[in-house]
Amino acid sequence: MPPVIDQNKCTRCATCFDVCAEDVYFGTEEGQLPVVSYPEFCFHCNCCVEECPADAITLRIPLPEMLLFKEEGSDQ
């Protein structure tokens, strides 16, 4: 699932473009809202979320990855 950008929080700094190793934001320019050009290349590394100075990016984790998640200290 591609990153979701909150247009109200985004400062259009292009940090997400700079830090994304997979060029998910290809074509994004500073001063413009980030473009998720290649959502299929996003492998949910969380780099753009961590580096965004405005906390404007969230990731929707795909169901198969959610099924593999196990809470720390869980007995199951």
Biotite code that builds the C-alpha atoms (Angstrom):
import biotite.structure as struc

atoms = struc.array([
    struc.Atom([0.000, 0.000, 0.000], chain_id="A", res_id=1, res_name="MET", atom_name="CA", element="C"),
    struc.Atom([1.391, 3.402, -0.889], chain_id="A", res_id=2, res_name="PRO", atom_name="CA", element="C"),
    struc.Atom([2.280, 6.148, 1.579], chain_id="A", res_id=3, res_name="PRO", atom_name="CA", element="C"),
    struc.Atom([-0.515, 8.553, 2.483], chain_id="A", res_id=4, res_name="VAL", atom_name="CA", element="C"),
    struc.Atom([0.347, 12.246, 2.611], chain_id="A", res_id=5, res_name="ILE", atom_name="CA", element="C"),
    struc.Atom([-1.711, 14.636, 4.724], chain_id="A", res_id=6, res_name="ASP", atom_name="CA", element="C"),
    struc.Atom([-1.967, 17.696, 2.464], chain_id="A", res_id=7, res_name="GLN", atom_name="CA", element="C"),
    struc.Atom([-2.778, 19.939, 5.431], chain_id="A", res_id=8, res_name="ASN", atom_name="CA", element="C"),
    struc.Atom([0.374, 19.003, 7.356], chain_id="A", res_id=9, res_name="LYS", atom_name="CA", element="C"),
    struc.Atom([2.805, 18.709, 4.425], chain_id="A", res_id=10, res_name="CYS", atom_name="CA", element="C"),
    struc.Atom([5.297, 21.589, 4.186], chain_id="A", res_id=11, res_name="THR", atom_name="CA", element="C"),
    struc.Atom([6.342, 20.556, 0.640], chain_id="A", res_id=12, res_name="ARG", atom_name="CA", element="C"),
    struc.Atom([10.005, 20.265, 1.621], chain_id="A", res_id=13, res_name="CYS", atom_name="CA", element="C"),
    struc.Atom([10.685, 17.163, -0.585], chain_id="A", res_id=14, res_name="ALA", atom_name="CA", element="C"),
    struc.Atom([12.460, 15.331, 2.259], chain_id="A", res_id=15, res_name="THR", atom_name="CA", element="C"),
    struc.Atom([10.440, 12.209, 1.437], chain_id="A", res_id=16, res_name="CYS", atom_name="CA", element="C"),
    struc.Atom([11.792, 12.318, -2.104], chain_id="A", res_id=17, res_name="PHE", atom_name="CA", element="C"),
    struc.Atom([15.362, 12.718, -0.853], chain_id="A", res_id=18, res_name="ASP", atom_name="CA", element="C"),
    struc.Atom([15.278, 9.801, 1.604], chain_id="A", res_id=19, res_name="VAL", atom_name="CA", element="C"),
    struc.Atom([13.287, 7.233, -0.396], chain_id="A", res_id=20, res_name="CYS", atom_name="CA", element="C"),
    struc.Atom([15.662, 4.541, -1.670], chain_id="A", res_id=21, res_name="ALA", atom_name="CA", element="C"),
    struc.Atom([13.056, 3.100, -4.039], chain_id="A", res_id=22, res_name="GLU", atom_name="CA", element="C"),
    struc.Atom([12.081, 6.364, -5.831], chain_id="A", res_id=23, res_name="ASP", atom_name="CA", element="C"),
    struc.Atom([8.442, 6.006, -4.788], chain_id="A", res_id=24, res_name="VAL", atom_name="CA", element="C"),
    struc.Atom([8.199, 9.814, -4.934], chain_id="A", res_id=25, res_name="TYR", atom_name="CA", element="C"),
    struc.Atom([9.820, 10.187, -8.364], chain_id="A", res_id=26, res_name="PHE", atom_name="CA", element="C"),
    struc.Atom([9.051, 13.567, -9.911], chain_id="A", res_id=27, res_name="GLY", atom_name="CA", element="C"),
    struc.Atom([8.459, 15.386, -6.638], chain_id="A", res_id=28, res_name="THR", atom_name="CA", element="C"),
    struc.Atom([9.894, 18.891, -6.518], chain_id="A", res_id=29, res_name="GLU", atom_name="CA", element="C"),
    struc.Atom([10.520, 21.129, -3.537], chain_id="A", res_id=30, res_name="GLU", atom_name="CA", element="C"),
    struc.Atom([7.616, 23.509, -3.073], chain_id="A", res_id=31, res_name="GLY", atom_name="CA", element="C"),
    struc.Atom([5.041, 21.057, -4.435], chain_id="A", res_id=32, res_name="GLN", atom_name="CA", element="C"),
    struc.Atom([2.959, 18.352, -2.808], chain_id="A", res_id=33, res_name="LEU", atom_name="CA", element="C"),
    struc.Atom([4.833, 15.007, -2.991], chain_id="A", res_id=34, res_name="PRO", atom_name="CA", element="C"),
    struc.Atom([3.799, 12.727, -5.833], chain_id="A", res_id=35, res_name="VAL", atom_name="CA", element="C"),
    struc.Atom([3.547, 8.991, -5.124], chain_id="A", res_id=36, res_name="VAL", atom_name="CA", element="C"),
    struc.Atom([4.591, 7.988, -8.638], chain_id="A", res_id=37, res_name="SER", atom_name="CA", element="C"),
    struc.Atom([5.536, 4.348, -8.004], chain_id="A", res_id=38, res_name="TYR", atom_name="CA", element="C"),
    struc.Atom([3.445, 3.034, -5.097], chain_id="A", res_id=39, res_name="PRO", atom_name="CA", element="C"),
    struc.Atom([4.171, -0.577, -6.067], chain_id="A", res_id=40, res_name="GLU", atom_name="CA", element="C"),
    struc.Atom([7.870, -0.059, -5.238], chain_id="A", res_id=41, res_name="PHE", atom_name="CA", element="C"),
    struc.Atom([7.198, 0.960, -1.619], chain_id="A", res_id=42, res_name="CYS", atom_name="CA", element="C"),
    struc.Atom([8.454, -1.799, 0.667], chain_id="A", res_id=43, res_name="PHE", atom_name="CA", element="C"),
    struc.Atom([7.365, -0.053, 3.883], chain_id="A", res_id=44, res_name="HIS", atom_name="CA", element="C"),
    struc.Atom([10.804, 0.773, 5.248], chain_id="A", res_id=45, res_name="CYS", atom_name="CA", element="C"),
    struc.Atom([9.227, 3.726, 7.112], chain_id="A", res_id=46, res_name="ASN", atom_name="CA", element="C"),
    struc.Atom([12.107, 6.032, 6.158], chain_id="A", res_id=47, res_name="CYS", atom_name="CA", element="C"),
    struc.Atom([9.875, 8.767, 4.731], chain_id="A", res_id=48, res_name="CYS", atom_name="CA", element="C"),
    struc.Atom([7.634, 8.627, 7.805], chain_id="A", res_id=49, res_name="VAL", atom_name="CA", element="C"),
    struc.Atom([10.584, 8.936, 10.184], chain_id="A", res_id=50, res_name="GLU", atom_name="CA", element="C"),
    struc.Atom([12.291, 11.759, 8.278], chain_id="A", res_id=51, res_name="GLU", atom_name="CA", element="C"),
    struc.Atom([9.218, 13.901, 7.511], chain_id="A", res_id=52, res_name="CYS", atom_name="CA", element="C"),
    struc.Atom([9.650, 17.078, 9.606], chain_id="A", res_id=53, res_name="PRO", atom_name="CA", element="C"),
    struc.Atom([5.885, 17.745, 9.584], chain_id="A", res_id=54, res_name="ALA", atom_name="CA", element="C"),
    struc.Atom([4.713, 14.188, 10.450], chain_id="A", res_id=55, res_name="ASP", atom_name="CA", element="C"),
    struc.Atom([2.586, 14.347, 7.307], chain_id="A", res_id=56, res_name="ALA", atom_name="CA", element="C"),
    struc.Atom([3.195, 10.801, 6.013], chain_id="A", res_id=57, res_name="ILE", atom_name="CA", element="C"),
    struc.Atom([1.642, 7.560, 7.178], chain_id="A", res_id=58, res_name="THR", atom_name="CA", element="C"),
    struc.Atom([1.992, 4.060, 5.801], chain_id="A", res_id=59, res_name="LEU", atom_name="CA", element="C"),
    struc.Atom([-0.833, 1.602, 5.380], chain_id="A", res_id=60, res_name="ARG", atom_name="CA", element="C"),
    struc.Atom([0.655, -1.789, 6.163], chain_id="A", res_id=61, res_name="ILE", atom_name="CA", element="C"),
    struc.Atom([-0.540, -4.539, 3.794], chain_id="A", res_id=62, res_name="PRO", atom_name="CA", element="C"),
    struc.Atom([-2.632, -7.298, 5.357], chain_id="A", res_id=63, res_name="LEU", atom_name="CA", element="C"),
    struc.Atom([-0.027, -10.072, 4.857], chain_id="A", res_id=64, res_name="PRO", atom_name="CA", element="C"),
    struc.Atom([2.503, -8.065, 6.881], chain_id="A", res_id=65, res_name="GLU", atom_name="CA", element="C"),
    struc.Atom([-0.069, -7.317, 9.579], chain_id="A", res_id=66, res_name="MET", atom_name="CA", element="C"),
    struc.Atom([-0.794, -11.022, 9.956], chain_id="A", res_id=67, res_name="LEU", atom_name="CA", element="C"),
    struc.Atom([2.880, -11.692, 10.659], chain_id="A", res_id=68, res_name="LEU", atom_name="CA", element="C"),
    struc.Atom([3.109, -9.012, 13.354], chain_id="A", res_id=69, res_name="PHE", atom_name="CA", element="C"),
    struc.Atom([3.374, -10.284, 16.903], chain_id="A", res_id=70, res_name="LYS", atom_name="CA", element="C"),
    struc.Atom([3.094, -7.924, 19.860], chain_id="A", res_id=71, res_name="GLU", atom_name="CA", element="C"),
    struc.Atom([6.134, -8.062, 22.131], chain_id="A", res_id=72, res_name="GLU", atom_name="CA", element="C"),
    struc.Atom([5.385, -10.159, 25.218], chain_id="A", res_id=73, res_name="GLY", atom_name="CA", element="C"),
    struc.Atom([2.430, -11.882, 23.525], chain_id="A", res_id=74, res_name="SER", atom_name="CA", element="C"),
    struc.Atom([1.953, -15.572, 24.312], chain_id="A", res_id=75, res_name="ASP", atom_name="CA", element="C"),
    struc.Atom([0.397, -16.354, 20.931], chain_id="A", res_id=76, res_name="GLN", atom_name="CA", element="C"),
])
